[in-house]
Amino acid sequence: TRSNFPAAADGHVAGGDVHFLLFLDRREAEDASGADAALAKAREAYVEASNKVPEAAAPWERLGRCAEWAGKPEEAAKNYAEALARDPGSGA
């Protein structure tokens, strides 16, 4: 069962999610520099989460998503594979 207290990676994943949503917003507003900065910050948060809790799948899935949006399909595939290795039922 999951505790009511967030895992060590949860805060970084949530922070990354905020930056990822900002990326999508900036991209829609055609603000390329703002979108690039937000995506970089999201990626940094997900990397931090993957370092804090290496067994967690969520940061790797999110890193895959960032790589996809950045036009890096090979990196995305690698990150999704890392997520699936940690949680085969996640469908990443």
C-alpha positions in Angstrom: 0.0 0.0 0.0 1.1 3.5 -0.7 1.8 5.8 2.2 0.0 9.1 2.7 3.5 10.7 2.6 5.1 11.2 -0.8 8.0 9.1 -1.9 11.3 10.9 -2.2 10.9 11.3 -6.0 7.2 12.5 -5.9 8.1 16.1 -5.3 10.5 16.2 -8.2 8.1 14.4 -10.5 5.3 16.9 -9.5 7.6 19.8 -10.1 8.6 18.4 -13.4 5.0 18.0 -14.3 4.4 21.7 -13.6 7.2 22.7 -15.9 6.0 20.2 -18.6 2.6 21.8 -18.5 4.2 25.2 -18.8 6.2 23.9 -21.8 2.9 22.9 -23.5 1.4 26.3 -22.7 4.4 28.2 -24.0 4.5 26.0 -27.1 0.9 26.7 -27.8 1.6 30.4 -27.4 4.4 30.1 -29.9 7.0 31.2 -27.3 9.9 28.9 -28.4 12.4 30.2 -25.9 9.9 29.9 -23.0 8.9 26.4 -24.2 12.6 25.3 -24.4 13.3 26.6 -21.0 10.3 25.0 -19.4 11.1 21.6 -21.1 14.7 21.8 -19.8 13.5 22.5 -16.3 11.0 19.6 -16.5 13.8 17.3 -17.6 16.1 18.5 -14.8 13.4 17.7 -12.2 12.8 14.2 -13.7 16.5 13.5 -13.7 16.7 14.5 -10.1 13.8 12.2 -9.3 15.4 9.3 -11.1 18.6 9.9 -9.1 16.7 10.1 -5.7 14.7 7.0 -6.3 16.3 4.9 -9.0 13.7 2.1 -8.8 10.8 4.5 -9.6 9.3 4.2 -13.1 7.5 7.5 -13.3 10.6 9.8 -13.7 11.8 7.6 -16.6 8.4 7.7 -18.3 8.4 11.5 -18.0 12.0 11.6 -19.3 10.8 9.6 -22.3 8.0 12.1 -22.9 10.4 15.0 -22.7 12.7 13.3 -25.2 9.8 12.7 -27.6 8.8 16.4 -27.5 12.5 17.4 -28.0 12.6 15.3 -31.2 14.9 12.6 -29.7 13.1 9.3 -30.5 16.1 7.1 -29.6 16.5 8.8 -26.2 12.7 8.5 -25.7 12.8 4.8 -26.4 15.7 4.2 -24.0 13.8 6.1 -21.2 10.6 4.2 -21.8 12.5 1.0 -21.6 14.0 2.1 -18.3 10.4 2.8 -17.0 9.2 -0.6 -18.2 12.1 -2.3 -16.5 11.1 -0.8 -13.2 7.4 -1.3 -13.6 6.4 -3.8 -16.4 2.7 -3.2 -15.9 2.9 0.6 -16.3 2.6 0.4 -20.1 5.1 3.2 -20.5 
